[in-house]
Amino acid sequence: MATKLTLFIDGDPEKTTEYNVGCTEHPKKIYDKNRVDKCYYYRDRYRDFMDRHKDCNHIPPEYYYGKTFVFENEKQQKFYNKYALTSDMEEKLGINVYKIKFFQKRGVKTKPLLATSYGFKYCVRFSKVLRPKLSKNGKKWLDTALDSLQCLMDKGVVDCNYEAKYDELFENFTSLKEDFNEIIKKSKKVFNYFEEEFNQIGESINGGIDSIGEKLSKLSKHSSKLINGFEYAYNNHFEPTKTQLEENEGKKTYEEIKEENMSSFYTNIELNNKKFQEFAFATHPDAYNPKKMSELPISELFDILLTPDYEEYVGENYKATLWQAAIVVGNMAPDKVIVANVDLMTFTKFNIIRTKMILAKIVIRAGIKFAREYFNGIKSKESKEFITKNTLK
């Protein structure tokens, strides 16, 4: 049953409104493999959320269709008309701001600010702007990736059982870490055994600075810290904890507890924007399929890398962006990359010039992209502050 909640508008006790707090139904399955208008999947996920949360104060995750922008005055209307859409959305899909549907939330009219979305914005850019420039293999890879992103999203949001295939920096990372730590242990034993000799050598070489033994100890400590920093794995969210295993007392299998954790993690995940963002980004390496991506020419790999806004690599989501990129690169197959670019690997005079031209083109494109986006209105500090003040959280 829905309950009433009093909302203070702009923090003013004199301005209050009451609305229902209550939600209905489980998310509907939106993914359809045969769907032609792939990008509108994110619009429909957004609409499904709004339909299920008509009488509550919950806000949809920004990933789908962007931040929830408030309409209370003319200034907000003008800002929305100017910045709600990217040029790609207007030119490639013919979207008009006046046709975007209003939704009533927390006593005010709202619309999604599509330019601040991730799923919809980049689906449009990758499918409508990048795709025509790609080779036959590139197009095939991209079509599969776009389809997989939506399939995996429904697997988490609807089925509550998504588990990442690629969630470590590179294959066999856990075993590599164990091997590394074993090497460090053995190295310490060796240096401890010869500690006096190494100290003497260190003093004779560098007249009283830290001994070689101490330097090695510091190096091993920093190296261990560095490799532990790469230990994050998305699937750790579902692994049974020590407490769970102790309290279980053999009643449930390890997999059954893990399944319950997974179901709990995904239930109502849309209501936590940060948590949802983590989940959505975790699906990216799986959808991109690093092994298949390895078969693309290096020029297209850079085209893919440069397609997202520069802001993604330096803004509030930079950690998630760089981490997913690192996982993809770390899990690519070097042998396939070499085969796909074998013509550039032959060091003839012609190929060296050609490679330099490709790299120069990439650098110029990156520079132009940065300059253009730097001066783009929605990237400006003033615009960001206005968006922050006029969107619901």
N, C-alpha and C positions, 0 to 999 in steps of 0.2 A: 504494500500500500504506500502511495506517495505521501510524503510529509511536507509541511510548509517551512521555508527558510527565508529569513529576512536578510536582504542584501543592502549594504550601505553603498550608495552610488558615489564614486569618487571619494570614498572615506568620510562622507558628510552624514552625520546622524539624522539631519533634517531631511535628507533625500533617501528614502528607502522604498524597496519594492519586495513583494512576496512572490515566490514561485515554487512550484512543486519540485521535490527532489525524489526522483524515482525513475527507473529504467526498465525497459521490457525487452524480452527475447534475446536469443543468442545471435551473433553475427551470421548473416546469410552468406551462402557460397556465391561469390561473384565471378570467380575465374572460369573462363571458357576458352579452351584450346583453339576453337574455330572462330573466335571473335576477330573481326576485321579491324575495328577501331580500338586497338590495344590500349591506347593512352586513356581512354574514357573509363577504363577499369578503376582508376584512382578516383575519378569523379563519383562513380557508382559506390565505391567503398565509403566515400565521404557521405553520400546521400543515405546509404544504409545506416550509417552511424546516427545521422541526424533524425532519421525516421524512428530509430529505436530509443532515442534520447530526447523526445519531444518535450516531455514534462519534467526535465531535470536540469541541473546546472552543469552537466559534463560537456567538455569541449573536445572535439575530435583531434587526433594526432595531426600535427602540422605536416607530416610526411605525405599524407594523401593529397591534400588540395590546398595547403597553405594555412597561415594563421587566420584566426577568426576576428575579422575587422568589424569595428562598431560604427554604426551610422546614427549620429545624434545631431549633427550640424552640417552646414554647407562646406566648411573647410575639410571635413572628413570625406565628404562626397567628392570634392574636387581632387583630393589626394588619391582617393581610390580610382577615380576615372583615369588618372595619369599613370599610376604605378601598379595597378592590380595585375596587369598582364605583361608578359615578356613580348618582345617583337616577334619571336617564333610563334607564340600562341595566336597572335593577331594575323600574321602573314600566312602561316601554314595551315591553321585550323579555322581561321576566320571568326574567332571568338569575339563577341562584343560584350563589354562590361555591363551594358543595360539588360542583357539577356541572362545574366547570372542570377540565380534564384536567391531571394532573401530568406533568412531563417530567424525566427524570434528566439533569442537566448538571454536569460537573466533580465528580462524586461526590456530589452533593446533589440533593434533590428541589426542583423549581422550578415556579412557575406564573406566567403573565403578569399584571402589575398593570394591568388594563384601563383604570383611571382615568387612567393616565399615557400612554396611547396618543394618537395624533392622528387617524389615519385612521378607526379604528373609533369612537372617542368622538364625533367630530364628524359622522360619517355618521349615527349614532343621533340626535344632537341636531338636525341640520338636517332629517332626513327625518321624525322622529317628533314633534319639538317645534315647530320653526319651520314646516314645510310646511303644516299645517292652518290657519295664520294668514295664509298668502299668497293673493294673487288668483289667478285662472286663469292669467294670464301668468307670475306668480311661481312657481307650481307647475311649469309647463312648463319654465321656465328652470332651476329647481332639479333637476328630474328629469334633465335633459340634463347638467347640471354633475356630478351624482353619478356618472352613467354614464361621462362623459368622464374623470373622475379615475381610475377603475379601468382604463379602456381605455388611457390614457396611461401608467399605472404598469406595466402588462404590456408595453407597447411598449419601456420602458426595461429592466425587470428580465428579461424573457423574450427579446424581439427584439433588445435592445441597440442600438436605433437611434432613440431619441427625441430630437427637436430642437425646442426651444421656438419657438412662433410669436411669442409676446409675451415678449421677454426684455430689452427696453429700457424706460426710464422712460415714453417715449411715442413715437408713430410718428415716423419720420424724425429720430430723435434724433441719429444720426451726422451727417447733412447739416446739421442745425441747429447742432451743435457746431462744424462746419467754418465755417459762416456767422458764428457768434459770434466765433471766433478771427480771422477775416478782418476783422471790424469792429474788434476790439481792435487789430490790427496797423495799420489805417488811422488809427485814433484816435491811436495813439502817434506816428505820423508827423506828424500835424497838430499835436499838442501839442509835439513836439520842435521843429518848425519855428517855432512861436510861443513857445518856452520862455521867452525873456527877457521878452516882453510879459506872459505869464501870471504869471511870478514877481513882476513889478512890481505887477500887479493884486492878487495874493495878499497881498503885503506891505502895500499901501495899505488893503486891506480888514481884514486881521487882524493887523497890526503884528508881523511877524516869525515867525508860525507857518509850518508847512510850506506850500510854494508849491502853487498849484493843479495845476501840472504833476506834482509829487511825489504829491499826493493821487490824481490820476488813475492814476498808475503803480501805486500801492498798490491802488487799486480794481480795476484790470484784472487784477492778480496774484491778488487774492482771488477775483474772479469766475471766472477761469480754473480756479483750484483747486477752486472749488465745482462748476463744471460737469463737471470731470474726475472728481469724486467720484461722479457719477451715471453714469459710463462703464461700470460693471460690467455684463456681459452673460453669462448662463449659457452660451450657445452658444460662447463663447470657448474653452471647454474642448476643443472639437473642431477648432478652426482649426489648420491646419498651422503649425508654428513656422518661423522663419527657417532654423534648423539643418536641419530636416527637408527643407525645399525645396532647400537647398544640397546636401545629401547625396543627394537623390533623383536629381539630374542628368537630369531629364526622363523617368525610367523609368515613373513613375506620374503620373496626372493629379492636380490639386489636390483634386478630389472623392474620388478613391480614397484619398488620404492622410487626408482628413477622415473618411471612412468607417471606416478602420482605427483612427483616434484615438477615434472614437465607440464602436466595438466594445470597445476596450481600456478605455475609461472605465467602461462599464457591466458588463463582466465581473466577477463577484463583488462588485458594488456593495453587496449586502446585508451584506457583512462589515465595512463601514466606516460606522458609524452617522452620523457627521457628514456624510460625502459623500452618503449615502442621503437624509438630511434635506434637503440642498441640492437634490438631484434632485426629491424629492417636492414641495417648495415651488415649484420651477420649473414644475411641471405645473399649479399652481393657476390662474394667470392665463389659461392656454389653456382650461382646463375651465370657468372662470367666464364666458369669452367677453364681454369688456368692451362690445362693440358691442350684444349682446343685453341685457346687464345695464342698458344705458343706457335701455332701454324700460320699466323698472320705475318705479313711483312712488317718490318720495323717502322716504316713510315706510317702505317695504319695504327700501330700500337701507340705512337705518339699522338695521332689524331684523336684516338679514344681518350688518352690521358688529358688532352687539352680541351676536351668538350665540356666538362663541368666548369662552373664559374671559378675564377681565381680565388674567390672568397671561401670556397669549400676547403681550400688548402691552408688558409690562414685565419679563418673566422672561428665562430664558436664550436663548429663541428670538425675542426681540423684534425683532432686526435682520431676520431672515428674514420675520417676520410683517408688519412695516411696509413692507419692500421689495416684497413681493408685492402688498400693498394699494396701494402707490404706483403700481406698474405697471398694475394694474387701473384705478385712477382716471385715470392719465395717458393710458390708451388708450381711455377711454370717449368716446362721441360727444356733444358738448355739444348739438347740434341735436336729437338724439333725447331727451336728458334734458329739454330744454325742452318738446318735444311731449308727452312722457309726463306732465309736470307743468304743462301749460298753464293748467289751472284755478287753480293757485296763483300763476301769473305775472300774473294780472289783479288790479290793485291796487284792489279794491273794499273797502269797510269789512268786509264779511262774510269775504272771503278773507284779509285781514290778521289778523283775529281767529282764523280757522281755522288759519292758518300758525303763529301764536303758540302755539296749543293743541297742535299737532303737535310743535313744538320743545320745549315745556314737558314734554310726555309723554315725549319722547326723553331729556331731561335727567333727569327723575325715574327713568325706567327704568335709565339708566346709573348713577345714584347708588345705587339699591337693589341693582343687580347687583354693584357694587363692594363695598358694605358686606357683602352676603351672602357673597361669595367671600373677602373679607378674613378673615372669621371661620370659614371652612370649614376643617375639620381638616387636610385634605391640603395646604392652602396654607400651614399654619403652619411656622415654622422647624424646630420639633422634629420634626414629621412628615417634612419634607423630609430632614432629617439621618438619620432612621431608615431612610428609603427608600434613601438613598445608601449607607448602611452594609450594607444587606441585599439589594442587587441585584447581579447579575453584570454585568460590563462587557465 
